[in-house]
Amino acid sequence: MKRILCLLLIFIVLNSCESIRVTSDFDENYGFDNLKTYAYSKSGIDQVEINDLDKKRILRSIDVEMYNKGFRKSSINPDFIINFFTKTNQKIDFYPSMNYRGPYIGGYYMNPYINNSFVYNEGVLFIDIIDKKNNQLAWQGIGKGYISTSDQKKKNEKIKKIVNKILLQFPPVKD
């Protein structure tokens, strides 16, 4: 029973780290229907404080998602500009620990009031769609999730999933 409870708690904690949460916001007056081509903000992306390999992973993932939506990359007079940036938040998850100290309950000495914690970094990816004509933000998508830095294959897949989930909300559907 104790092992099952501990495994269940560990599973819940690890799953909470694996989830990807996304939100988006946009200018309701912007004409998203007229967009066909895009380019990247080189100066904006150069300022992103992550390594060049991760920048390439994000750019490739954005290119795939935009292509699947029917948008084409163009260095000559694009309709909109894409920029992205990242942020890291340190998170702490607490979960109860069943140890062998405390009152005798059902054959075990337990103290459910002692908590263990799991500390991890949550990555946040912001993807901005900028109107080229007036250089103003038209749409922003934000994705939050845990990215493991130790396994390259898992890291690639996680970045693809985060970009995919963010860009599922672009272009926005007006009610």
N, C-alpha and C positions, 0 to 999 in steps of 0.2 A: 504494500500500500504506500509506504513511504517513498519507495523508488518511483512508483508511477506518478505520485504527486510532484516529486522533484523533476522528473522528466517533462511532465506537463508544463510546469512553471518555466523551465528552460526553453521549451518549444515556444511558449507564448512570448517570452522576452526576445528570442531570436527572430520570430516572425514580426514583432513590432519594429525591429530594426530593418527588416527586409521590405517593408511596405513603402510604396512611393505615393506621396500625396502631391496633388497638383491643383493649382488655381490659375485663373487668368482674369485679365481686365482689359477693356478696350474702349476706344472713343466711339460712341454710338453714332456719331455723325460722319464717320469716315466711310468712304466707298470701297469696301473690300472686294466687291464684285468685279472691279476693273483691274485688279492686280493679276499680272501674268509672269513678270520677271523680277529677279532679286539679285542683290550683290551683298557682300559682307562689308562691314565697317572695319577696315584693316587697322586703323588707329585705335578703335575701341577694343578689338580682339587682342591686339598687341599688349594692351594694358592688363589683361586678365592674368591674375596671379596664380596660374597653374602651369605645369610643365608643358612643353610643346607637344609631347605625345598625346596627352589628354586633350589639348586643344584640337589636334587633328582628329581624334576620335569623335569629339563633339561636332566638329565641322562636317565630317563624313556622315554622321547620323542625321544631322539637319538636312544635308543634301539629299539623302535617301528619302526622308519624309516629305520634303518639298517636291521632289520629283514624283513621288506617289500621289501627291495632291494636284499635280498638273502644272506646277510652277517650274520655271527654267532659270538657271543661273545665267546672268548676262553682265559683262563688264561694260557694255555700251548702253547707257541710259536705262538702268533698271527702274522698275516701278516702285520698289521699296528696298530698304536696307535692313539687313539682319545684324544685330549685335547680341552678344551674350556676355554674361559675367557670372562669377561664382562667389560663394560665401561658405564658411564652415561654422557650424554651431556645435558646441560640446553638449551632449545629452547624457542624462543619467536615468536609468530605469531601476526602480527598486522592486524587489520581489521578496516575499517572506521566506525565511529559512527555517526549516524544521531541524533543530539540533537536539541533542540528548540531554539538555539541561532543563530544569523546570519541573512542573508538577507531573505526576505519573498519570497518564491518560490512556486508557485502552491498551495497556501493555508497553507503552513507550514514555520516556521522559521527553516532553516537548516544551519548547518555548516559542510560540508562533510570533512573538513580538520582536524578535531580532530579525532585521532585514539585511539582505545582501544587495549589492548594487552592481550594475553593469554600466560602465562608462564607454561611450563611443562618440565618434564625430559624425554629425549629420551634414551631408553636402547639400547645398542649395544651388540650383542652376536657374538663372534668369535668362529668358530669351525675349529679346525686344524686336518688334517690327516698327521701323521708323519710316515715316512718310518722307520720301526723297525731296519733294518739292519744298516743303516748309521745315524740314528737319525736326519734326515733332513726333513723339511717341504715339503710335496708333493702336498698338496691341502689346501686351506683356503676358508671358506665361512663366509660371514659377513651379519648379519641381523640387521636392525635398525627399531625400532618402539616404540610406547608408550605402557607401561604396567601399568595398574591401580593396585595400591597396596591395595585398599580398598575392593575389591570383589574377594574372593578366586576363585570362579568358573570362572569368567572372566579372572583372572590371569592364571589359568591352561590352558584355551583354547587359550589364546594369546601366551603362551610359546609353546604349541603344534604347532600353526600356524607358528610361527617364525622358529622353528626347521625344520618343514616340508618344508617351502619355501627355507630355506638355503640348505637342503640336497636334494632338487629336482635337484640341479646342480651337485650332486655327484653320481657316478663318472662322470668326465667330458667327453663330447663327442668331440673327436678330429675331426677337419675338414679335 
